[in-house]
């Protein structure tokens, strides 16, 4: 027999080994410092896939968006192209109103005919106010009607603190949005229109023998940055929305109300570097992936596959992946009929026992009610259970 003294020695040894493993595992988690203090009135850093907010400062304060407005202008154009109501080679006749627009311009001539494709380049790369108005008039008949479309899309996208008064970002006391709403807009453009998004990475565009450069300085300084949009007016200050992808992780930063072009680039770079340095994003489950199969009572079939309606990503401190845990809670009594997408439980993701996410567990297929004999059999089985 093993002596009590030896048992204590073995237990002490096992505890020491466990403690060393735990400490090594904990040490692998990178400590996350406080976010950088940056020289911007409003700012926000968000993970594209998970939607996790990593840094924010007055992200819900309404501000003037200046030419960042043109992100929504382009989004409306993309939706028109998607619906087949507009084509890239459609020809737009430039109105006097569009031609007379001040500020940043593409330099289209009044009465000239320009394709939608060229106007989109002038809108995005050169931030042309003339291109913006020309496209707005072509799509909706006049700019006011186009602005109504912009506001309708803002409502659909959940941009609850946004109100557009024009398609360009020209100063107006009622033309307002927030850093959070801008980030929402950025995520939607990348998700819904990845091919169109590529245009935001273009560094220059020449039209009418005039070459102009994209004002997003980060396109030259950081090869992982592939968009988005600048903005500037006297009242709004210098603003920049940026998106960068390093490995499988994409971040979106919004910096508003900085003092100069250099400041908005520096602020944005600081935010992006902080996010990539101290966080990592993981895709845990794919939409439609079968995570469990559960018994269905009184159905045409006995089992139903359960999963998630959309991909599940989490953003966590670097090195913390092994501390993630998933708990699946499935409804105890699942009875047909079931619609595809019906919630039948939840998946909870925790990190060191703290909940990160709780998402619905749904039926991945439709299950009709069974025939008389199937229903009767299950009735009897449930009585015994």
KAMO-V969441 format. One record per residue. N is the residue number from 0. RES is the residue in one letter. SS is DSSP state (A for helix, B for strand, O for the rest). NEAR is the number of other C-alpha atoms within 12 Angstrom. Layout:
n:N res:RES ss:SS near:NEAR
n:N res:RES ss:SS near:NEAR
This chain:
n:0 res:X ss:O near:6
n:1 res:X ss:O near:9
n:2 res:X ss:O near:9
n:3 res:X ss:A near:10
n:4 res:X ss:A near:11
n:5 res:X ss:A near:12
n:6 res:X ss:A near:13
n:7 res:X ss:A near:13
n:8 res:X ss:A near:14
n:9 res:X ss:A near:15
n:10 res:X ss:A near:14
n:11 res:X ss:A near:14
n:12 res:X ss:A near:14
n:13 res:X ss:A near:14
n:14 res:X ss:A near:14
n:15 res:X ss:A near:14
n:16 res:X ss:A near:14
n:17 res:X ss:A near:14
n:18 res:X ss:A near:15
n:19 res:X ss:A near:14
n:20 res:X ss:A near:14
n:21 res:X ss:A near:16
n:22 res:X ss:A near:13
n:23 res:X ss:A near:16
n:24 res:X ss:A near:18
n:25 res:X ss:A near:20
n:26 res:X ss:A near:17
n:27 res:X ss:O near:17
n:28 res:X ss:O near:24
n:29 res:X ss:O near:19
n:30 res:X ss:O near:16
n:31 res:X ss:O near:21
n:32 res:X ss:O near:16
n:33 res:X ss:O near:14
n:34 res:X ss:O near:24
n:35 res:X ss:O near:26
n:36 res:X ss:O near:20
n:37 res:X ss:O near:30
n:38 res:X ss:O near:26
n:39 res:X ss:O near:36
n:40 res:X ss:O near:31
n:41 res:X ss:B near:39
n:42 res:X ss:B near:45
n:43 res:X ss:B near:46
n:44 res:X ss:B near:46
n:45 res:X ss:B near:44
n:46 res:X ss:B near:39
n:47 res:X ss:O near:37
n:48 res:X ss:O near:30
n:49 res:X ss:O near:29
n:50 res:X ss:O near:30
n:51 res:X ss:O near:32
n:52 res:X ss:B near:30
n:53 res:X ss:B near:38
n:54 res:X ss:B near:37
n:55 res:X ss:B near:32
n:56 res:X ss:B near:28
n:57 res:X ss:O near:21
n:58 res:X ss:O near:31
n:59 res:X ss:O near:24
n:60 res:X ss:O near:25
n:61 res:X ss:O near:29
n:62 res:X ss:B near:38
n:63 res:X ss:O near:40
n:64 res:X ss:O near:51
n:65 res:X ss:A near:43
n:66 res:X ss:A near:46
n:67 res:X ss:A near:54
n:68 res:X ss:A near:51
n:69 res:X ss:A near:47
n:70 res:X ss:A near:48
n:71 res:X ss:A near:50
n:72 res:X ss:A near:47
n:73 res:X ss:A near:49
n:74 res:X ss:A near:41
n:75 res:X ss:A near:37
n:76 res:X ss:A near:43
n:77 res:X ss:A near:33
n:78 res:X ss:A near:24
n:79 res:X ss:A near:25
n:80 res:X ss:A near:22
n:81 res:X ss:A near:17
n:82 res:X ss:A near:11
n:83 res:X ss:O near:13
n:84 res:X ss:O near:16
n:85 res:X ss:O near:24
n:86 res:X ss:O near:23
n:87 res:X ss:O near:23
n:88 res:X ss:O near:15
n:89 res:X ss:O near:22
n:90 res:X ss:B near:21
n:91 res:X ss:B near:34
n:92 res:X ss:B near:29
n:93 res:X ss:O near:31
n:94 res:X ss:O near:28
n:95 res:X ss:A near:18
n:96 res:X ss:A near:24
n:97 res:X ss:A near:36
n:98 res:X ss:A near:27
n:99 res:X ss:A near:23
n:100 res:X ss:O near:27
n:101 res:X ss:O near:22
n:102 res:X ss:O near:26
n:103 res:X ss:O near:35
n:104 res:X ss:O near:36
n:105 res:X ss:O near:41
n:106 res:X ss:O near:35
n:107 res:X ss:O near:38
n:108 res:X ss:O near:24
n:109 res:X ss:O near:20
n:110 res:X ss:O near:17
n:111 res:X ss:O near:19
n:112 res:X ss:B near:23
n:113 res:X ss:B near:31
n:114 res:X ss:B near:25
n:115 res:X ss:A near:32
n:116 res:X ss:A near:27
n:117 res:X ss:A near:32
n:118 res:X ss:A near:43
n:119 res:X ss:A near:44
n:120 res:X ss:A near:39
n:121 res:X ss:A near:42
n:122 res:X ss:A near:48
n:123 res:X ss:A near:49
n:124 res:X ss:O near:43
n:125 res:X ss:O near:41
n:126 res:X ss:O near:46
n:127 res:X ss:O near:46
n:128 res:X ss:A near:42
n:129 res:X ss:A near:43
n:130 res:X ss:A near:52
n:131 res:X ss:A near:56
n:132 res:X ss:A near:47
n:133 res:X ss:A near:48
n:134 res:X ss:A near:50
n:135 res:X ss:A near:43
n:136 res:X ss:A near:30
n:137 res:X ss:A near:32
n:138 res:X ss:A near:36
n:139 res:X ss:A near:24
n:140 res:X ss:O near:19
n:141 res:X ss:O near:22
n:142 res:X ss:A near:30
n:143 res:X ss:A near:21
n:144 res:X ss:A near:22
n:145 res:X ss:A near:33
n:146 res:X ss:A near:35
n:147 res:X ss:A near:25
n:148 res:X ss:A near:32
n:149 res:X ss:A near:39
n:150 res:X ss:A near:31
n:151 res:X ss:A near:21
n:152 res:X ss:A near:30
n:153 res:X ss:A near:31
n:154 res:X ss:A near:20
n:155 res:X ss:A near:16
n:156 res:X ss:O near:25
n:157 res:X ss:O near:21
n:158 res:X ss:O near:29
n:159 res:X ss:O near:25
n:160 res:X ss:O near:27
n:161 res:X ss:O near:34
n:162 res:X ss:B near:34
n:163 res:X ss:O near:44
n:164 res:X ss:O near:30
n:165 res:X ss:O near:37
n:166 res:X ss:O near:49
n:167 res:X ss:O near:46
n:168 res:X ss:O near:44
n:169 res:X ss:O near:35
n:170 res:X ss:O near:28
n:171 res:X ss:O near:22
n:172 res:X ss:O near:19
n:173 res:X ss:O near:18
n:174 res:X ss:O near:30
n:175 res:X ss:B near:34
n:176 res:X ss:B near:39
n:177 res:X ss:O near:42
n:178 res:X ss:A near:44
n:179 res:X ss:A near:40
n:180 res:X ss:A near:38
n:181 res:X ss:A near:52
n:182 res:X ss:A near:43
n:183 res:X ss:A near:40
n:184 res:X ss:A near:43
n:185 res:X ss:A near:45
n:186 res:X ss:A near:38
n:187 res:X ss:A near:32
n:188 res:X ss:A near:34
n:189 res:X ss:A near:32
n:190 res:X ss:A near:18
n:191 res:X ss:A near:18
n:192 res:X ss:O near:23
n:193 res:X ss:A near:19
n:194 res:X ss:A near:14
n:195 res:X ss:A near:29
n:196 res:X ss:A near:30
n:197 res:X ss:A near:21
n:198 res:X ss:A near:30
n:199 res:X ss:A near:42
n:200 res:X ss:A near:34
n:201 res:X ss:O near:31
n:202 res:X ss:O near:31
n:203 res:X ss:B near:26
n:204 res:X ss:B near:30
n:205 res:X ss:B near:22
n:206 res:X ss:B near:26
n:207 res:X ss:O near:16
n:208 res:X ss:O near:10
n:209 res:X ss:B near:15
n:210 res:X ss:B near:17
n:211 res:X ss:B near:25
n:212 res:X ss:B near:28
n:213 res:X ss:O near:34
n:214 res:X ss:O near:38
n:215 res:X ss:O near:41
n:216 res:X ss:O near:34
n:217 res:X ss:A near:37
n:218 res:X ss:A near:31
n:219 res:X ss:A near:20
n:220 res:X ss:A near:17
n:221 res:X ss:O near:24
n:222 res:X ss:O near:17
n:223 res:X ss:O near:25
n:224 res:X ss:B near:34
n:225 res:X ss:B near:32
n:226 res:X ss:B near:44
n:227 res:X ss:B near:50
n:228 res:X ss:B near:52
n:229 res:X ss:B near:50
n:230 res:X ss:B near:45
n:231 res:X ss:B near:35
n:232 res:X ss:B near:29
n:233 res:X ss:O near:19
n:234 res:X ss:O near:23
n:235 res:X ss:O near:36
n:236 res:X ss:B near:30
n:237 res:X ss:B near:38
n:238 res:X ss:B near:49
n:239 res:X ss:B near:52
n:240 res:X ss:B near:56
n:241 res:X ss:B near:52
n:242 res:X ss:B near:46
n:243 res:X ss:B near:39
n:244 res:X ss:B near:27
n:245 res:X ss:B near:24
n:246 res:X ss:O near:12
n:247 res:X ss:O near:18
n:248 res:X ss:B near:30
n:249 res:X ss:B near:37
n:250 res:X ss:B near:47
n:251 res:X ss:B near:52
n:252 res:X ss:B near:55
n:253 res:X ss:B near:55
n:254 res:X ss:B near:54
n:255 res:X ss:B near:53
n:256 res:X ss:B near:41
n:257 res:X ss:B near:31
n:258 res:X ss:O near:25
n:259 res:X ss:O near:26
n:260 res:X ss:A near:26
n:261 res:X ss:A near:22
n:262 res:X ss:A near:26
n:263 res:X ss:A near:38
n:264 res:X ss:A near:40
n:265 res:X ss:A near:31
n:266 res:X ss:A near:39
n:267 res:X ss:A near:51
n:268 res:X ss:A near:38
n:269 res:X ss:A near:30
n:270 res:X ss:A near:42
n:271 res:X ss:A near:41
n:272 res:X ss:A near:30
n:273 res:X ss:A near:30
n:274 res:X ss:A near:41
n:275 res:X ss:A near:33
n:276 res:X ss:A near:25
n:277 res:X ss:A near:26
n:278 res:X ss:B near:37
n:279 res:X ss:B near:35
n:280 res:X ss:B near:34
n:281 res:X ss:B near:29
n:282 res:X ss:B near:20
n:283 res:X ss:B near:26
n:284 res:X ss:B near:23
n:285 res:X ss:O near:16
n:286 res:X ss:O near:23
n:287 res:X ss:O near:22
n:288 res:X ss:O near:22
n:289 res:X ss:O near:20
n:290 res:X ss:O near:28
n:291 res:X ss:B near:26
n:292 res:X ss:B near:25
n:293 res:X ss:B near:30
n:294 res:X ss:B near:26
n:295 res:X ss:O near:36
n:296 res:X ss:B near:33
n:297 res:X ss:O near:30
n:298 res:X ss:B near:30
n:299 res:X ss:O near:25
n:300 res:X ss:O near:26
n:301 res:X ss:O near:25
n:302 res:X ss:B near:24
n:303 res:X ss:B near:35
n:304 res:X ss:B near:31
n:305 res:X ss:B near:39
n:306 res:X ss:B near:37
n:307 res:X ss:O near:35
n:308 res:X ss:O near:27
n:309 res:X ss:O near:21
n:310 res:X ss:O near:21
n:311 res:X ss:B near:31
n:312 res:X ss:B near:29
n:313 res:X ss:B near:38
n:314 res:X ss:B near:37
n:315 res:X ss:B near:39
n:316 res:X ss:B near:30
n:317 res:X ss:O near:27
n:318 res:X ss:O near:25
n:319 res:X ss:O near:28
n:320 res:X ss:A near:27
n:321 res:X ss:A near:21
n:322 res:X ss:A near:24
n:323 res:X ss:B near:26
n:324 res:X ss:B near:22
n:325 res:X ss:B near:27
n:326 res:X ss:B near:23
n:327 res:X ss:B near:26
n:328 res:X ss:B near:23
n:329 res:X ss:B near:27
n:330 res:X ss:O near:23
n:331 res:X ss:O near:14
n:332 res:X ss:O near:16
n:333 res:X ss:O near:31
n:334 res:X ss:B near:31
n:335 res:X ss:O near:30
n:336 res:X ss:O near:24
n:337 res:X ss:B near:30
n:338 res:X ss:O near:21
n:339 res:X ss:O near:23
n:340 res:X ss:O near:24
n:341 res:X ss:O near:27
n:342 res:X ss:B near:25
n:343 res:X ss:B near:35
n:344 res:X ss:B near:28
n:345 res:X ss:B near:26
n:346 res:X ss:B near:31
n:347 res:X ss:B near:26
n:348 res:X ss:B near:29
n:349 res:X ss:B near:24
n:350 res:X ss:B near:23
n:351 res:X ss:O near:19
n:352 res:X ss:O near:14
n:353 res:X ss:B near:15
n:354 res:X ss:B near:19
n:355 res:X ss:B near:24
n:356 res:X ss:B near:27
n:357 res:X ss:B near:22
n:358 res:X ss:B near:29
n:359 res:X ss:B near:29
n:360 res:X ss:B near:38
n:361 res:X ss:B near:37
n:362 res:X ss:B near:39
n:363 res:X ss:O near:30
n:364 res:X ss:O near:27
n:365 res:X ss:O near:23
n:366 res:X ss:B near:29
n:367 res:X ss:O near:23
n:368 res:X ss:B near:24
n:369 res:X ss:O near:23
n:370 res:X ss:O near:17
n:371 res:X ss:A near:13
n:372 res:X ss:A near:14
n:373 res:X ss:A near:21
n:374 res:X ss:A near:24
n:375 res:X ss:A near:17
n:376 res:X ss:A near:19
n:377 res:X ss:A near:28
n:378 res:X ss:A near:19
n:379 res:X ss:A near:14
n:380 res:X ss:A near:14
n:381 res:X ss:A near:18
n:382 res:X ss:A near:10
n:383 res:X ss:A near:8
n:384 res:X ss:O near:10
